[in-house]
């Protein structure tokens, strides 16, 4: 993968995480497979996903129990 393509993929991945969170089920279907593969194969993408998962968990705890 060229460095420009990889950078574009990581930028897209980060934008999807920022918009939809860490749960792949919420990611746009048209990009889900590609981004899931990126998260499985790229160390930077793995790190971004772990950070998004931690952020999602923090938000869930801050919201309190469901009513």
Backbone as JSON, one array per atom type, in Angstrom:
{
  "sequence": "XXXXXXXXXXXXXXXXXXXXXXXXXXXXXXXXXXXXXXXXXXXXXXXXXXXXXXXXXXXXXXXXXXX",
  "N": [[0.85, -1.17, 0.0], [0.61, 2.17, -0.88], [2.1, 5.03, 0.68], [0.56, 7.36, 0.57], [-2.0, 6.37, -0.01], [-2.4, 4.79, 2.25], [-2.36, 6.78, 4.23], [-4.64, 8.22, 3.47], [-6.59, 6.24, 3.88], [-6.34, 5.86, 6.67], [-7.04, 8.4, 7.56], [-9.71, 8.5, 6.7], [-10.7, 6.39, 8.25], [-10.33, 7.4, 10.85], [-12.09, 9.58, 10.74], [-14.53, 8.25, 10.46], [-14.61, 6.88, 12.9], [-14.72, 9.1, 14.63], [-17.19, 10.13, 13.94], [-19.12, 8.02, 14.05], [-18.41, 6.34, 16.13], [-16.87, 3.52, 17.89], [-18.06, 1.08, 17.33], [-18.39, -1.2, 14.82], [-20.84, -1.87, 13.65], [-22.24, 0.46, 13.47], [-20.95, 1.89, 11.56], [-20.75, 3.24, 8.2], [-22.21, 1.12, 5.84], [-21.15, 0.74, 3.27], [-18.45, 1.2, 3.59], [-17.64, -0.36, 5.67], [-16.52, -3.04, 5.56], [-13.98, -2.63, 4.39], [-12.83, -0.86, 6.25], [-12.88, -2.38, 8.58], [-11.1, -4.4, 7.88], [-8.8, -2.84, 7.65], [-8.48, -2.05, 10.33], [-7.8, -4.47, 11.42], [-5.35, -5.01, 10.33], [-3.51, -2.91, 10.46], [-1.31, -1.18, 12.54], [-1.56, 1.5, 13.47], [-4.25, 2.01, 12.92], [-5.39, 0.12, 14.64], [-4.68, 1.24, 17.09], [-6.11, 3.67, 16.96], [-8.7, 2.64, 16.97], [-8.79, 1.37, 19.5], [-8.59, 3.64, 21.13], [-10.97, 4.95, 20.44], [-12.8, 3.05, 21.35], [-12.31, 3.17, 24.11], [-13.14, 5.78, 24.58], [-15.86, 5.61, 23.89], [-16.67, 3.85, 25.92], [-16.24, 5.44, 28.17], [-18.12, 7.47, 27.71], [-20.46, 5.97, 27.92], [-20.4, 5.21, 30.61], [-20.58, 7.73, 31.79], [-23.11, 8.51, 31.11], [-24.72, 7.14, 32.81], [-26.97, 4.71, 34.34], [-29.34, 3.02, 32.17], [-32.61, 4.38, 31.7]],
  "CA": [[0.0, 0.0, 0.0], [1.4, 3.39, -0.91], [1.93, 5.82, 1.9], [-0.56, 8.29, 0.35], [-3.24, 5.58, 0.12], [-2.52, 4.42, 3.65], [-2.73, 7.98, 4.97], [-6.04, 8.51, 3.14], [-7.41, 5.24, 4.56], [-6.32, 6.15, 8.1], [-7.83, 9.62, 7.76], [-11.11, 8.09, 6.57], [-11.0, 5.57, 9.42], [-10.44, 8.29, 12.0], [-13.32, 10.35, 10.59], [-15.65, 7.35, 10.74], [-14.62, 6.69, 14.35], [-15.18, 10.34, 15.25], [-18.6, 10.36, 13.61], [-20.01, 6.91, 14.38], [-17.93, 5.58, 17.28], [-16.01, 2.35, 17.69], [-18.84, -0.1, 16.98], [-18.49, -1.32, 13.36], [-22.23, -1.97, 13.21], [-22.73, 1.82, 13.23], [-20.2, 2.47, 10.44], [-21.44, 3.13, 6.9], [-22.1, -0.22, 5.28], [-20.31, 0.73, 2.07], [-17.02, 1.26, 3.97], [-17.42, -1.19, 6.85], [-15.61, -4.17, 5.31], [-12.63, -2.09, 4.16], [-12.31, -0.29, 7.49], [-12.66, -3.49, 9.5], [-9.85, -5.03, 7.46], [-7.73, -1.92, 8.01], [-8.31, -2.12, 11.78], [-7.19, -5.76, 11.73], [-4.03, -5.18, 9.72], [-2.65, -1.74, 10.6], [-1.09, -0.84, 13.95], [-2.12, 2.83, 13.78], [-5.71, 1.85, 12.94], [-5.7, -0.58, 15.88], [-4.56, 2.22, 18.16], [-7.25, 4.58, 16.85], [-9.9, 1.9, 17.38], [-8.74, 1.22, 20.96], [-8.9, 4.95, 21.71], [-12.41, 5.18, 20.24], [-13.51, 2.15, 22.25], [-12.18, 3.73, 25.45], [-13.98, 6.97, 24.63], [-17.25, 5.13, 23.92], [-16.92, 3.3, 27.25], [-16.33, 6.57, 29.08], [-19.41, 8.11, 27.48], [-21.5, 5.08, 28.45], [-20.37, 5.32, 32.07], [-21.01, 9.08, 32.16], [-24.56, 8.61, 30.89], [-25.42, 6.49, 33.91], [-27.77, 3.53, 33.96], [-30.49, 3.33, 31.31], [-33.85, 4.63, 32.43]],
  "C": [[0.9, 1.23, 0.0], [1.14, 4.21, 0.34], [0.79, 6.82, 1.77], [-1.9, 7.57, 0.53], [-3.47, 5.21, 1.58], [-2.94, 5.62, 4.49], [-4.19, 8.34, 4.72], [-6.96, 7.53, 3.85], [-7.47, 5.51, 6.06], [-7.12, 7.4, 8.42], [-9.32, 9.3, 7.68], [-11.54, 7.29, 7.8], [-11.2, 6.44, 10.65], [-11.72, 9.12, 11.94], [-14.55, 9.5, 10.89], [-15.74, 7.11, 12.25], [-15.15, 7.92, 15.06], [-16.68, 10.55, 15.07], [-19.52, 9.28, 14.18], [-19.59, 6.09, 15.6], [-17.21, 4.31, 16.88], [-16.76, 1.09, 17.26], [-19.0, -0.19, 15.46], [-19.91, -1.41, 12.83], [-22.82, -0.59, 12.91], [-22.01, 2.5, 12.06], [-20.99, 2.34, 9.15], [-21.17, 1.76, 6.26], [-21.15, -0.29, 4.1], [-18.82, 0.73, 2.4], [-16.66, 0.29, 5.08], [-16.4, -2.29, 6.63], [-14.17, -3.68, 5.16], [-12.03, -1.57, 5.46], [-12.06, -1.36, 8.55], [-11.36, -4.2, 9.17], [-8.65, -4.14, 7.82], [-7.44, -2.01, 9.5], [-7.63, -3.43, 12.19], [-5.74, -5.85, 11.28], [-3.05, -4.04, 9.97], [-2.53, -1.32, 12.06], [-1.68, 0.51, 14.33], [-3.64, 2.75, 13.84], [-6.15, 1.13, 14.21], [-5.68, 0.37, 17.06], [-5.75, 3.19, 18.15], [-8.53, 3.9, 17.32], [-9.92, 1.72, 18.9], [-9.1, 2.54, 21.65], [-10.4, 5.26, 21.59], [-13.23, 4.29, 21.15], [-13.47, 2.67, 23.69], [-13.08, 4.96, 25.61], [-15.46, 6.59, 24.69], [-17.6, 4.6, 25.32], [-17.07, 4.42, 28.28], [-17.67, 7.27, 28.93], [-20.55, 7.27, 28.05], [-21.56, 5.17, 29.97], [-20.9, 6.68, 32.52], [-22.52, 9.23, 32.02], [-25.35, 7.99, 32.03], [-26.24, 5.32, 33.42], [-28.94, 3.93, 33.06], [-31.75, 3.51, 32.16], [-35.02, 4.0, 31.73]]
}
